């Protein structure tokens, strides 16, 4: 999906005052997902600098099982809690997310 074609310009209000500038860009790519295991479970980050990440679209699976995640406000990343992490039997963790325009990304991580 496309937000709008590339364009650039300025917005003027009443009496010719400059209200600001704008830049329009196409967004055809999904969010960037990166992460890895460490102390305290599996941590990953999802970012999309153009249209933003749709938080309700994030799904983490181990095999066919949906894995609960928590958001760490201080570190701005997602965490599979340690008690859940220890019980995972699958060898691949799949993280899927969409941006606000519906562009999706899925990334798989080998966990054992």
N, CA, C and O atoms as CSV, one atom per row, in Angstrom:
chain,resi,resn,atom,element,x,y,z
A,1,UNK,N,N,0.841,-1.167,0.000
A,1,UNK,CA,C,0.000,0.000,0.000
A,1,UNK,C,C,0.888,1.233,0.000
A,1,UNK,O,O,2.022,1.199,0.478
A,2,UNK,N,N,0.372,2.290,-0.526
A,2,UNK,CA,C,1.177,3.499,-0.675
A,2,UNK,C,C,0.489,4.654,0.037
A,2,UNK,O,O,-0.700,4.896,-0.168
A,3,UNK,N,N,1.242,5.372,0.879
A,3,UNK,CA,C,0.678,6.519,1.583
A,3,UNK,C,C,0.390,7.646,0.609
A,3,UNK,O,O,-0.698,8.222,0.619
A,4,UNK,N,N,1.355,7.957,-0.222
A,4,UNK,CA,C,1.196,8.994,-1.237
A,4,UNK,C,C,2.469,9.060,-2.059
A,4,UNK,O,O,3.516,8.595,-1.610
A,5,UNK,N,N,2.398,9.631,-3.255
A,5,UNK,CA,C,3.613,9.752,-4.054
A,5,UNK,C,C,4.546,10.774,-3.427
A,5,UNK,O,O,4.118,11.621,-2.642
A,6,UNK,N,N,5.807,10.691,-3.773
A,6,UNK,CA,C,6.790,11.628,-3.239
A,6,UNK,C,C,6.442,13.048,-3.651
A,6,UNK,O,O,6.152,13.315,-4.817
A,7,UNK,N,N,6.473,13.943,-2.697
A,7,UNK,CA,C,6.177,15.349,-2.952
A,7,UNK,C,C,6.814,16.168,-1.850
A,7,UNK,O,O,7.150,15.642,-0.788
A,8,UNK,N,N,6.976,17.435,-2.098
A,8,UNK,CA,C,7.581,18.301,-1.110
A,8,UNK,C,C,7.003,19.693,-1.279
A,8,UNK,O,O,6.670,20.086,-2.397
A,9,UNK,N,N,6.877,20.437,-0.214
A,9,UNK,CA,C,6.364,21.786,-0.335
A,9,UNK,C,C,6.234,22.474,0.994
A,9,UNK,O,O,6.684,21.964,2.020
A,10,UNK,N,N,5.603,23.664,0.974
A,10,UNK,CA,C,5.405,24.440,2.186
A,10,UNK,C,C,3.924,24.788,2.292
A,10,UNK,O,O,3.213,24.857,1.289
A,11,UNK,N,N,3.483,25.003,3.501
A,11,UNK,CA,C,2.097,25.349,3.751
A,11,UNK,C,C,2.055,26.781,4.264
A,11,UNK,O,O,2.747,27.126,5.222
A,12,UNK,N,N,1.234,27.618,3.618
A,12,UNK,CA,C,1.086,29.003,4.066
A,12,UNK,C,C,-0.308,29.214,4.615
A,12,UNK,O,O,-1.290,28.720,4.060
A,13,UNK,N,N,-0.390,29.954,5.712
A,13,UNK,CA,C,-1.668,30.260,6.328
A,13,UNK,C,C,-2.148,31.642,5.908
A,13,UNK,O,O,-1.650,32.223,4.944
A,14,UNK,N,N,-3.113,32.149,6.640
A,14,UNK,CA,C,-3.647,33.486,6.377
A,14,UNK,C,C,-2.533,34.518,6.500
A,14,UNK,O,O,-1.624,34.359,7.315
A,15,UNK,N,N,-2.599,35.546,5.718
A,15,UNK,CA,C,-1.639,36.654,5.720
A,15,UNK,C,C,-0.238,36.229,5.301
A,15,UNK,O,O,0.732,36.931,5.586
A,16,UNK,N,N,-0.121,35.076,4.623
A,16,UNK,CA,C,1.163,34.666,4.069
A,16,UNK,C,C,2.160,34.142,5.079
A,16,UNK,O,O,3.341,34.011,4.761
A,17,UNK,N,N,1.715,33.837,6.297
A,17,UNK,CA,C,2.644,33.295,7.300
A,17,UNK,C,C,2.957,31.842,6.974
A,17,UNK,O,O,2.073,31.080,6.584
A,18,UNK,N,N,4.203,31.471,7.135
A,18,UNK,CA,C,4.626,30.096,6.906
A,18,UNK,C,C,4.187,29.241,8.101
A,18,UNK,O,O,4.555,29.518,9.243
A,19,UNK,N,N,3.402,28.206,7.823
A,19,UNK,CA,C,2.922,27.316,8.881
A,19,UNK,C,C,3.807,26.083,9.047
A,19,UNK,O,O,3.734,25.404,10.071
A,20,UNK,N,N,4.622,25.795,8.072
A,20,UNK,CA,C,5.498,24.634,8.166
A,20,UNK,C,C,5.800,24.053,6.806
A,20,UNK,O,O,5.303,24.527,5.785
A,21,UNK,N,N,6.615,23.029,6.805
A,21,UNK,CA,C,6.989,22.339,5.577
A,21,UNK,C,C,6.522,20.891,5.674
A,21,UNK,O,O,6.321,20.360,6.765
A,22,UNK,N,N,6.356,20.279,4.538
A,22,UNK,CA,C,5.975,18.873,4.531
A,22,UNK,C,C,6.744,18.131,3.453
A,22,UNK,O,O,7.159,18.712,2.450
A,23,UNK,N,N,6.926,16.842,3.677
A,23,UNK,CA,C,7.531,15.932,2.710
A,23,UNK,C,C,6.668,14.674,2.713
A,23,UNK,O,O,6.442,14.080,3.767
A,24,UNK,N,N,6.193,14.272,1.562
A,24,UNK,CA,C,5.410,13.046,1.431
A,24,UNK,C,C,6.281,11.968,0.807
A,24,UNK,O,O,7.010,12.234,-0.149
A,25,UNK,N,N,6.212,10.762,1.338
A,25,UNK,CA,C,7.034,9.663,0.831
A,25,UNK,C,C,6.181,8.417,0.654
A,25,UNK,O,O,5.178,8.233,1.345
A,26,UNK,N,N,6.586,7.568,-0.271
A,26,UNK,CA,C,5.961,6.258,-0.425
A,26,UNK,C,C,6.470,5.342,0.671
A,26,UNK,O,O,7.634,5.416,1.065
A,27,UNK,N,N,5.604,4.489,1.155
A,27,UNK,CA,C,6.008,3.496,2.148
A,27,UNK,C,C,5.511,2.143,1.665
A,27,UNK,O,O,4.341,1.799,1.827
A,28,UNK,N,N,6.418,1.387,1.072
A,28,UNK,CA,C,6.079,0.058,0.561
A,28,UNK,C,C,6.795,-1.047,1.321
A,28,UNK,O,O,6.689,-2.219,0.960
A,29,UNK,N,N,7.527,-0.682,2.376
A,29,UNK,CA,C,8.278,-1.687,3.120
A,29,UNK,C,C,7.709,-1.842,4.525
A,29,UNK,O,O,7.190,-0.894,5.115
A,30,UNK,N,N,7.818,-3.053,5.039
A,30,UNK,CA,C,7.342,-3.341,6.385
A,30,UNK,C,C,8.344,-2.912,7.431
A,30,UNK,O,O,9.420,-2.411,7.104
A,31,UNK,N,N,7.998,-3.107,8.680
A,31,UNK,CA,C,8.898,-2.744,9.777
A,31,UNK,C,C,10.186,-3.563,9.758
A,31,UNK,O,O,10.242,-4.642,9.168
A,32,UNK,N,N,11.216,-3.034,10.411
A,32,UNK,CA,C,12.488,-3.736,10.578
A,32,UNK,C,C,12.445,-4.439,11.930
A,32,UNK,O,O,12.142,-3.819,12.950
A,33,UNK,N,N,12.750,-5.737,11.934
A,33,UNK,CA,C,12.730,-6.548,13.150
A,33,UNK,C,C,14.134,-7.067,13.391
A,33,UNK,O,O,14.728,-7.682,12.505
A,34,UNK,N,N,14.675,-6.826,14.586
A,34,UNK,CA,C,15.969,-7.414,14.943
A,34,UNK,C,C,15.945,-7.815,16.404
A,34,UNK,O,O,15.131,-7.312,17.178
A,35,UNK,N,N,16.830,-8.714,16.781
A,35,UNK,CA,C,16.850,-9.159,18.168
A,35,UNK,C,C,17.715,-10.374,18.370
A,35,UNK,O,O,18.426,-10.804,17.462
A,36,UNK,N,N,17.652,-10.924,19.558
A,36,UNK,CA,C,18.415,-12.103,19.901
A,36,UNK,C,C,18.222,-12.473,21.350
A,36,UNK,O,O,17.637,-11.714,22.123
A,37,UNK,N,N,18.718,-13.651,21.722
A,37,UNK,CA,C,18.557,-14.109,23.096
A,37,UNK,C,C,19.653,-13.511,23.958
A,37,UNK,O,O,20.712,-13.107,23.479
A,38,UNK,N,N,19.364,-13.470,25.217
A,38,UNK,CA,C,20.318,-12.939,26.179
A,38,UNK,C,C,19.844,-13.258,27.573
A,38,UNK,O,O,18.928,-14.061,27.754
A,39,UNK,N,N,20.458,-12.638,28.561
A,39,UNK,CA,C,20.000,-12.846,29.931
A,39,UNK,C,C,18.562,-12.367,30.054
A,39,UNK,O,O,18.212,-11.285,29.583
A,40,UNK,N,N,17.765,-13.156,30.671
A,40,UNK,CA,C,16.385,-12.752,30.894
A,40,UNK,C,C,15.451,-13.036,29.738
A,40,UNK,O,O,14.384,-12.427,29.656
A,41,UNK,N,N,15.811,-13.938,28.842
A,41,UNK,CA,C,14.895,-14.306,27.761
A,41,UNK,C,C,15.312,-13.775,26.409
A,41,UNK,O,O,16.473,-13.427,26.191
A,42,UNK,N,N,14.360,-13.719,25.510
A,42,UNK,CA,C,14.600,-13.268,24.138
A,42,UNK,C,C,14.086,-11.842,23.997
A,42,UNK,O,O,12.948,-11.550,24.365
A,43,UNK,N,N,14.917,-10.960,23.470
A,43,UNK,CA,C,14.559,-9.554,23.290
A,43,UNK,C,C,14.593,-9.218,21.806
A,43,UNK,O,O,15.476,-9.671,21.077
A,44,UNK,N,N,13.620,-8.417,21.364
A,44,UNK,CA,C,13.649,-7.965,19.977
A,44,UNK,C,C,13.059,-6.574,19.885
A,44,UNK,O,O,12.316,-6.130,20.761
A,45,UNK,N,N,13.407,-5.901,18.806
A,45,UNK,CA,C,12.959,-4.529,18.566
A,45,UNK,C,C,12.282,-4.477,17.200
A,45,UNK,O,O,12.719,-5.137,16.257
A,46,UNK,N,N,11.222,-3.698,17.101
A,46,UNK,CA,C,10.510,-3.504,15.836
A,46,UNK,C,C,10.409,-2.005,15.596
A,46,UNK,O,O,9.880,-1.275,16.435
A,47,UNK,N,N,10.914,-1.542,14.455
A,47,UNK,CA,C,10.842,-0.108,14.137
A,47,UNK,C,C,10.377,0.092,12.701
A,47,UNK,O,O,10.662,-0.727,11.827
A,48,UNK,N,N,9.673,1.168,12.468
A,48,UNK,CA,C,9.270,1.585,11.128
A,48,UNK,C,C,9.270,3.109,11.132
A,48,UNK,O,O,8.372,3.740,11.690
A,49,UNK,N,N,10.277,3.683,10.510
A,49,UNK,CA,C,10.469,5.136,10.598
A,49,UNK,C,C,9.536,5.922,9.689
A,49,UNK,O,O,9.423,7.137,9.852
A,50,UNK,N,N,8.863,5.280,8.740
A,50,UNK,CA,C,7.983,6.025,7.847
A,50,UNK,C,C,6.553,6.113,8.374
A,50,UNK,O,O,6.052,7.214,8.602
A,51,UNK,N,N,5.892,4.982,8.570
A,51,UNK,CA,C,4.492,5.055,8.984
A,51,UNK,C,C,4.246,4.530,10.390
A,51,UNK,O,O,3.116,4.596,10.875
A,52,UNK,N,N,5.269,4.010,11.057
A,52,UNK,CA,C,5.117,3.518,12.419
A,52,UNK,C,C,4.615,2.089,12.480
A,52,UNK,O,O,3.994,1.596,11.539
A,53,UNK,N,N,4.886,1.432,13.585
A,53,UNK,CA,C,4.488,0.044,13.796
A,53,UNK,C,C,3.067,0.004,14.353
A,53,UNK,O,O,2.716,0.783,15.238
A,54,UNK,N,N,2.261,-0.906,13.830
A,54,UNK,CA,C,0.912,-1.142,14.361
A,54,UNK,C,C,1.050,-2.150,15.512
A,54,UNK,O,O,1.205,-3.345,15.263
A,55,UNK,N,N,0.996,-1.683,16.764
A,55,UNK,CA,C,1.292,-2.569,17.892
A,55,UNK,C,C,0.398,-3.801,17.999
A,55,UNK,O,O,0.853,-4.845,18.466
A,56,UNK,N,N,-0.844,-3.705,17.583
A,56,UNK,CA,C,-1.747,-4.854,17.685
A,56,UNK,C,C,-1.488,-5.904,16.611
A,56,UNK,O,O,-2.091,-6.977,16.643
A,57,UNK,N,N,-0.603,-5.616,15.662
A,57,UNK,CA,C,-0.301,-6.572,14.600
A,57,UNK,C,C,0.826,-7.531,14.975
A,57,UNK,O,O,1.081,-8.486,14.242
A,58,UNK,N,N,1.497,-7.304,16.081
A,58,UNK,CA,C,2.679,-8.096,16.443
A,58,UNK,C,C,2.256,-9.475,16.942
A,58,UNK,O,O,1.475,-9.603,17.885
A,59,UNK,N,N,2.798,-10.512,16.279
A,59,UNK,CA,C,2.521,-11.897,16.656
A,59,UNK,C,C,3.851,-12.638,16.728
A,59,UNK,O,O,4.648,-12.599,15.790
A,60,UNK,N,N,4.079,-13.309,17.846
A,60,UNK,CA,C,5.290,-14.110,18.039
A,60,UNK,C,C,4.851,-15.557,18.199
A,60,UNK,O,O,3.973,-15.867,19.004
A,61,UNK,N,N,5.476,-16.444,17.419
A,61,UNK,CA,C,5.114,-17.861,17.470
A,61,UNK,C,C,6.357,-18.727,17.607
A,61,UNK,O,O,7.422,-18.405,17.080
A,62,UNK,N,N,6.198,-19.825,18.322
A,62,UNK,CA,C,7.189,-20.895,18.376
A,62,UNK,C,C,6.463,-22.111,17.820
A,62,UNK,O,O,5.626,-22.710,18.495
A,63,UNK,N,N,6.792,-22.467,16.589
A,63,UNK,CA,C,6.003,-23.498,15.907
A,63,UNK,C,C,4.628,-22.932,15.619
A,63,UNK,O,O,4.511,-21.877,14.996
A,64,UNK,N,N,3.578,-23.621,16.065
A,64,UNK,CA,C,2.204,-23.136,15.889
A,64,UNK,C,C,1.669,-22.447,17.140
A,64,UNK,O,O,0.518,-22.010,17.161
A,65,UNK,N,N,2.487,-22.346,18.177
A,65,UNK,CA,C,2.055,-21.789,19.449
A,65,UNK,C,C,2.356,-20.296,19.523
A,65,UNK,O,O,3.484,-19.876,19.266
A,66,UNK,N,N,1.348,-19.492,19.874
A,66,UNK,CA,C,1.566,-18.058,20.066
A,66,UNK,C,C,2.273,-17.856,21.400
A,66,UNK,O,O,1.875,-18.413,22.423
A,67,UNK,N,N,3.327,-17.050,21.365
A,67,UNK,CA,C,4.166,-16.799,22.536
A,67,UNK,C,C,3.843,-15.413,23.093
A,67,UNK,O,O,3.849,-14.435,22.346
A,68,UNK,N,N,3.559,-15.314,24.400
A,68,UNK,CA,C,3.289,-13.998,24.981
A,68,UNK,C,C,4.571,-13.166,25.061
A,68,UNK,O,O,5.653,-13.696,25.314
A,69,UNK,N,N,4.435,-11.879,24.844
A,69,UNK,CA,C,5.572,-10.964,24.946
A,69,UNK,C,C,5.184,-9.777,25.812
A,69,UNK,O,O,4.004,-9.473,25.986
A,70,UNK,N,N,6.194,-9.116,26.349
A,70,UNK,CA,C,6.008,-7.903,27.132
A,70,UNK,C,C,6.814,-6.787,26.483
A,70,UNK,O,O,7.851,-7.036,25.867
A,71,UNK,N,N,6.331,-5.556,26.624
A,71,UNK,CA,C,7.065,-4.405,26.100
A,71,UNK,C,C,7.846,-3.780,27.236
A,71,UNK,O,O,7.292,-3.480,28.293
A,72,UNK,N,N,9.150,-3.584,27.011
A,72,UNK,CA,C,10.016,-2.937,27.991
A,72,UNK,C,C,10.094,-1.455,27.647
A,72,UNK,O,O,10.812,-1.059,26.729
A,73,UNK,N,N,9.353,-0.645,28.384
A,73,UNK,CA,C,9.287,0.801,28.109
A,73,UNK,C,C,10.662,1.453,28.201
A,73,UNK,O,O,11.003,2.299,27.374
A,74,UNK,N,N,11.455,1.066,29.202
A,74,UNK,CA,C,12.768,1.675,29.401
A,74,UNK,C,C,13.734,1.398,28.262
A,74,UNK,O,O,14.497,2.280,27.868
A,75,UNK,N,N,13.711,0.182,27.729
A,75,UNK,CA,C,14.646,-0.188,26.665
A,75,UNK,C,C,14.022,-0.136,25.285
A,75,UNK,O,O,14.706,-0.363,24.287
A,76,UNK,N,N,12.726,0.162,25.215
A,76,UNK,CA,C,12.012,0.272,23.936
A,76,UNK,C,C,12.138,-0.995,23.097
A,76,UNK,O,O,12.355,-0.935,21.887
A,77,UNK,N,N,11.998,-2.148,23.761
A,77,UNK,CA,C,12.001,-3.400,23.009
A,77,UNK,C,C,10.994,-4.368,23.616
A,77,UNK,O,O,10.430,-4.109,24.679
A,78,UNK,N,N,10.777,-5.481,22.929
A,78,UNK,CA,C,9.860,-6.517,23.373
A,78,UNK,C,C,10.661,-7.651,23.975
A,78,UNK,O,O,11.798,-7.901,23.574
A,79,UNK,N,N,10.060,-8.348,24.954
A,79,UNK,CA,C,10.749,-9.418,25.669
A,79,UNK,C,C,9.824,-10.620,25.779
A,79,UNK,O,O,8.658,-10.489,26.151
A,80,UNK,N,N,10.360,-11.801,25.450
A,80,UNK,CA,C,9.680,-13.046,25.802
A,80,UNK,C,C,10.109,-13.302,27.242
A,80,UNK,O,O,11.295,-13.513,27.498
A,81,UNK,N,N,9.170,-13.288,28.188
A,81,UNK,CA,C,9.540,-13.420,29.602
A,81,UNK,C,C,10.373,-14.675,29.868
A,81,UNK,O,O,10.176,-15.704,29.222
A,82,UNK,N,N,11.307,-14.586,30.826
A,82,UNK,CA,C,12.206,-15.721,31.103
A,82,UNK,C,C,11.481,-17.029,31.411
A,82,UNK,O,O,11.923,-18.093,30.975
A,83,UNK,N,N,10.364,-16.967,32.163
A,83,UNK,CA,C,9.660,-18.216,32.488
A,83,UNK,C,C,9.058,-18.862,31.245
A,83,UNK,O,O,8.990,-20.088,31.158
A,84,UNK,N,N,8.621,-18.054,30.283
A,84,UNK,CA,C,8.096,-18.583,29.012
A,84,UNK,C,C,9.253,-19.069,28.148
A,84,UNK,O,O,9.170,-20.133,27.534
A,85,UNK,N,N,10.326,-18.292,28.102
A,85,UNK,CA,C,11.504,-18.616,27.284
A,85,UNK,C,C,12.050,-19.995,27.640
A,85,UNK,O,O,12.418,-20.765,26.753
A,86,UNK,N,N,12.102,-20.305,28.914
A,86,UNK,CA,C,12.665,-21.583,29.372
A,86,UNK,C,C,11.822,-22.790,28.945
A,86,UNK,O,O,12.339,-23.901,28.832
A,87,UNK,N,N,10.528,-22.568,28.711
A,87,UNK,CA,C,9.643,-23.684,28.380
A,87,UNK,C,C,9.497,-23.926,26.875
A,87,UNK,O,O,8.881,-24.913,26.473
A,88,UNK,N,N,10.051,-23.046,26.040
A,88,UNK,CA,C,9.890,-23.209,24.585
A,88,UNK,C,C,10.610,-24.450,24.098
A,88,UNK,O,O,11.767,-24.684,24.445
A,89,UNK,N,N,9.926,-25.237,23.299
A,89,UNK,CA,C,10.489,-26.472,22.750
A,89,UNK,C,C,10.861,-26.327,21.274
A,89,UNK,O,O,11.615,-27.143,20.744
A,90,UNK,N,N,10.349,-25.314,20.617
A,90,UNK,CA,C,10.610,-25.132,19.180
A,90,UNK,C,C,12.040,-24.618,18.968
A,90,UNK,O,O,12.654,-24.064,19.879
A,91,UNK,N,N,12.551,-24.813,17.760
A,91,UNK,CA,C,13.890,-24.338,17.446
A,91,UNK,C,C,13.876,-23.009,16.694
A,91,UNK,O,O,14.924,-22.400,16.476
A,92,UNK,N,N,12.683,-22.563,16.300
A,92,UNK,CA,C,12.568,-21.307,15.557
A,92,UNK,C,C,11.482,-20.448,16.198
A,92,UNK,O,O,10.385,-20.922,16.495
A,93,UNK,N,N,11.812,-19.179,16.403
A,93,UNK,CA,C,10.847,-18.199,16.898
A,93,UNK,C,C,10.532,-17.265,15.743
A,93,UNK,O,O,11.443,-16.683,15.153
A,94,UNK,N,N,9.261,-17.114,15.412
A,94,UNK,CA,C,8.818,-16.295,14.294
A,94,UNK,C,C,8.165,-15.020,14.833
A,94,UNK,O,O,7.259,-15.085,15.663
A,95,UNK,N,N,8.634,-13.855,14.354
A,95,UNK,CA,C,8.069,-12.571,14.765
A,95,UNK,C,C,7.487,-11.907,13.525
A,95,UNK,O,O,8.177,-11.735,12.520
A,96,UNK,N,N,6.198,-11.533,13.604
A,96,UNK,CA,C,5.521,-10.878,12.481
A,96,UNK,C,C,4.950,-9.551,12.972
A,96,UNK,O,O,4.380,-9.469,14.059
A,97,UNK,N,N,5.114,-8.513,12.149
A,97,UNK,CA,C,4.572,-7.194,12.489
A,97,UNK,C,C,4.199,-6.464,11.209
A,97,UNK,O,O,4.745,-6.729,10.139
A,98,UNK,N,N,3.251,-5.534,11.345
A,98,UNK,CA,C,2.845,-4.672,10.232
A,98,UNK,C,C,3.057,-3.222,10.621
A,98,UNK,O,O,3.072,-2.869,11.800
A,99,UNK,N,N,3.221,-2.383,9.592
A,99,UNK,CA,C,3.235,-0.951,9.862
A,99,UNK,C,C,1.797,-0.435,9.769
A,99,UNK,O,O,0.874,-1.207,9.508
A,100,UNK,N,N,1.614,0.849,9.978
A,100,UNK,CA,C,0.267,1.423,10.017
A,100,UNK,C,C,-0.436,1.378,8.661
A,100,UNK,O,O,-1.647,1.590,8.593
A,101,UNK,N,N,0.303,1.105,7.578
A,101,UNK,CA,C,-0.297,0.995,6.249
A,101,UNK,C,C,-0.562,-0.453,5.850
A,101,UNK,O,O,-1.091,-0.706,4.767
A,102,UNK,N,N,-0.203,-1.409,6.713
A,102,UNK,CA,C,-0.452,-2.809,6.413
A,102,UNK,C,C,0.708,-3.540,5.764
A,102,UNK,O,O,0.573,-4.719,5.437
A,103,UNK,N,N,1.853,-2.879,5.562
A,103,UNK,CA,C,3.040,-3.554,5.033
A,103,UNK,C,C,3.582,-4.470,6.123
A,103,UNK,O,O,3.844,-4.017,7.237
A,104,UNK,N,N,3.754,-5.758,5.811
A,104,UNK,CA,C,4.131,-6.750,6.827
A,104,UNK,C,C,5.562,-7.230,6.658
A,104,UNK,O,O,6.116,-7.246,5.559
A,105,UNK,N,N,6.146,-7.624,7.798
A,105,UNK,CA,C,7.462,-8.259,7.833
A,105,UNK,C,C,7.377,-9.439,8.776
A,105,UNK,O,O,6.762,-9.351,9.838
A,106,UNK,N,N,7.995,-10.545,8.389
A,106,UNK,CA,C,8.140,-11.702,9.274
A,106,UNK,C,C,9.615,-12.067,9.319
A,106,UNK,O,O,10.271,-12.169,8.282
A,107,UNK,N,N,10.130,-12.261,10.526
A,107,UNK,CA,C,11.532,-12.650,10.674
A,107,UNK,C,C,11.590,-13.851,11.609
A,107,UNK,O,O,10.907,-13.900,12.631
A,108,UNK,N,N,12.426,-14.819,11.232
A,108,UNK,CA,C,12.582,-16.016,12.047
A,108,UNK,C,C,13.948,-16.000,12.719
A,108,UNK,O,O,14.945,-15.597,12.120
A,109,UNK,N,N,13.980,-16.449,13.985
A,109,UNK,CA,C,15.198,-16.514,14.765
A,109,UNK,C,C,15.389,-17.945,15.240
A,109,UNK,O,O,14.461,-18.554,15.772
A,110,UNK,N,N,16.589,-18.483,15.052
A,110,UNK,CA,C,16.927,-19.806,15.586
A,110,UNK,C,C,17.175,-19.625,17.073
A,110,UNK,O,O,17.973,-18.775,17.466
A,111,UNK,N,N,16.504,-20.409,17.905
A,111,UNK,CA,C,16.623,-20.205,19.344
A,111,UNK,C,C,17.357,-21.298,20.076
A,111,UNK,O,O,17.731,-21.096,21.231
A,112,UNK,N,N,17.586,-22.449,19.468
A,112,UNK,CA,C,18.357,-23.525,20.125
A,112,UNK,C,C,19.082,-24.332,19.094
A,112,UNK,O,O,19.785,-25.282,19.437
